[in-house]
Each structure stands twice: as C-alpha cells, then as structure tokens.
Amino acid sequence: MEWFQYLSFGDSGWGDELLAGLGVTLSLAVVTLPLGLFLGFVVAAASVSGRAVLRTSALIFTTVIRGLPELLTLFIIYHGAGLLINSTVKWLNPDAGFVELSPFVAGVIALGLVFAGYAAEVLRGAWQSLDKGQCEAAQAVGMTRFDTFRLIELPQMLRLALPGLGNLWINLLKDTALVSVIALNDLMRMTNIAVGATKKPFVFFVTVCLVYWFICIVCEWCIAKMERRANRGVRISSS
C-alpha cells in the first residue's frame, strides 16, 4: 500500500525520520518531568508557608504561568532567555560571539515552568488535605520537621496528588508538540517536513495522531496501576 510506502524505513520512506522525532519528543518529556516536579514542590511549599512573602511569591508564579498560553511561554523563554544570555556574555566579555540557546533546553525550561505552575496547585491541595494531627503526633515523639515530611507527609501527598499529576504528565506529552515551532526536530516537526515533501497530510497526520494516542493510552494504564498500588490498604469511604 502507498500508506506503508511513505512510512517505511530507508531511503524510500519517512519511518526513520518519524522515529527519530518520536525519540526527541519522549526525551523532552522525560527530562522536563523531574524539573517540573521539583519546581512544583518548591512552589507548593512556599504556598503553604507561614511567611507571607513566600505565599505571595507562589501565588504570583502560579497566576502568571497558568495565565499565559504555553506557546507564548515557549517563545518568551526561547527568545527572552537567549537575549539575556547574550547580554550577560557581552557584558562579561565584549569580544564574545553570539550564544544560541538550544531549542531542546528552551523547551525543557518552558514546559517545566508550565508543568510546575499546575503541579504546584495539585500538590498544595494534597498537602492541605493531610491530617494535621499526624504531624503533631510526630513532633510529640521527637521527630524532626524533615523526617515528619519525608516519612509521613510526602507519601500521603503523592498518593493524593497522583491522579492530578498523572493528568499533567499526559498534557506534558501532548504539549511537546509545541516545540516544533522553534525548530526542534521532534515528532511534530518531522511530520510537517514529511507532509511538505510528499504532499500527503492525511497519511502522516493520522499516523502521528495514532502514535500520540497509543502513548497516552499506555501512560494512562501505567498511572492507573500506580494509583491502585498507592491506595493499597487505604480504606476509601463510599459516602
């Protein structure tokens, strides 16, 4: 079939290019996830802090990040951060050449900030839903604040936040398609190149739809397994 001819590997098809683009897409998502989670934890901790300046800073961060379109955030990081880097380099060394920000790095930073903005709210809600009596009991038996968080609060937070974080991971996988606009050779960009060369948009766009759909289905299955494992031994009220 003509369909398989276009998707075949080797010189006669675009399978190699699409597979390489898929690798870039998955790498971008996997590298972004820990950055976004770390920033999300930091912002969530600031939002429940007893210091007003930290709570205000966290509120400003989440409001700004969630209020901006993801594509605009990507453009700001890619062009704005690049301009800042070159301005700093020129200030330190006037004879230095132009420094170009890697599209992959820009994508990780931008998508990491977006993920953190939403993850912080998920984690904050999970944090505030914990039973405060458990922390008071831990302090009463002499546990440090760090041990209380590590052994008591964190496991329960992750269990409560897992459904929301799982949804954010699925959104992150799909948002990686945005980096194609800054010339990163991800799956979406390679698809656009193939469409431009072959004039067969239906073949390639339907194929990529199926690829994204399959990846999301697999991730949803894994997340469901993780949720069942995290809820072992937890009595869930039917009311």
Buried (B, 14 or more C-beta within 10 A) or exposed (E): EEEEEBBEEEEEBBBEBBBBBBEBBBBBBEBBBEBBBEBBBBBBBBBEEEEEEBBEBBBEBBEEBEEBEBBEBBBBBBEEBBEEBBEEBBEEEEEEEEEEBEBBBBBBBBBBBBBBBBBBBBBBBBBEEBEEEEBEEBEEEEBEEEEBBEEBBEEBBBBBBBBBBBBBBBBBBEBBBBBBBBEBBBBBBBBBBBBEEEEBEEBBBEBBEEBBEEBBEEBBEEBEEBEEEBEEEEEEEEE
